[in-house]
Amino acid sequence: MNISLYKKLHSEGLLSDETLEKVIERHKNPLFSLHWELKTLLYLGVTLLSTGLGILIYKNIDTIGHQFILLFIAIICAGSFIYCVKNRNPFSREKVKSPSAFYDYILLLACLCLLSFLGYLQFQYHVFGDNYGLATFIPMLILFYVAYEFDHIGILSMAITNLAIWLGATLSPYTMLENGYHTSNPLIAPYLFLGLLLLAAAYLSTHYAFKKHFKFTYQNFGLNISFLALFTGYFSCYEHSLSFLWLIGVLVLGYFLYTDALKNKSFYFLLLVILYAYTAISSLVVRVLLNIDSEAAFVMGLLYFIGSAIGLILVLIQLNKKIKEI
C-alpha cells in the first residue's frame, strides 16, 4: 500500500482526516488470509471422515449389517452429488471457477464414497465376479467424467490413478524399483504406455483447447512415469550390451519435453527434464568407469560428480534467466 500517495491526496483535500487514519491503521495491521488454512482443514475433514467411516464399519461389521453399510455410503454419496449438481457452474471447455472451497471437498467426498461403495460391493458380493479389470474400469470412467464435468483437478488425479490400476501398473515408485532389477519386469510395459498416454493427453488438451489447465496434471504424471519406466528398463537389463538404448530413450523424450517446457515457460518441467537427463548421462559415465579397474577411475568419478554438480547448478541458473527473457 502506497501511504505517500494517500497522504498526498489528503494534503490536496481529496481525503478526510478520518479516512487517512483508517488507511494508515489498515496498513499497520493488514488482513491475514486464511485461504490455505481453511482448505487444509476441509481436506483433513474429508479425509478424517472417510477414515472414520472405514474404522466404524470395520469394528461394527457384525452388528451393523452389510446392507445398512451400503445404504449409508450410498446416501452420503448421492447427497454429495446432488449438492454439487445444484450448486455447480455451467460446463465450459475452459476453466470453470469453483463456487466455493466447500463445494470442491463435497465433490471429493462424493467420489471417495462412490469408490468405497463400488469396492464394498465387489468385496462382499462379487458383483463383477473375478473380472477385476471391469471393477477398476467402471470407477475410472466415472472419475474421468466427473473430473471434466465438474472441472476438478483432484478428481482427475484419482482417475489417472485408477487408469494406472486398470492397466496393471502401480503408481508406487518403491514397488517399481523393487521389481526393476529382475530380468523380467511386468511393470515396464504398462508404465511406459501409461506415461506416454498421459503425455499425449497433455498435448491434446492444449491443442484442442479443451480443459487446457488439465495439462499440468497429465504432464506431471506422464513425465515422471515415462522416465521411471525407461530407467527401470535400463536397470532391468543392465548386463545386456544394448541396455543403453533405454537411456537414449530418456534423452530423446527429454529433448521433446525440454522444448515444450521452454515454449510454455515452465521451469518446473524444465528442472525435471534436466535432472532425469543428468541421471541418464551419469549412469553411462559410471558404467564406463566401472569397467576401468583402477584407482584412477574412482578419482575420475569423484571429479565428474563434483564438476557436473557445479555445472548442473549453473545450467539451471542460465535456463531460469532464459525463461524469464522469453
Secondary structure, DSSP 8 states (H G I E B T S, - for coil): --HHHHHHHHHTTSS-HHHHHHHHHHHHS-----HHHHHHHHHHHHHHHHHHHHHHHHHTHHHH-HHHHHHHHHHHHHHHHHHHHHH-----SS----S-HHHHHHHHHHHHHHHHHHHHHHHHH-TTTT-HHHHHHHHHHHHHHHHHHHT-HHHHHHHHHHHHHHTT----HHHHHHHTTSS--TTHHHHHHHHHHHHHHHHHHHHTTSSGGGHHHHHHHHHHHHHHHHHHHHHHTTTSTTTHHHHHHHHHHHHHHHHHHHHTT-HHHHHHHHHHHHHHHHHHHHHHHHTS-SHHHHHHHHHHHHHHHHHHHHHHHHHHHHHHH-
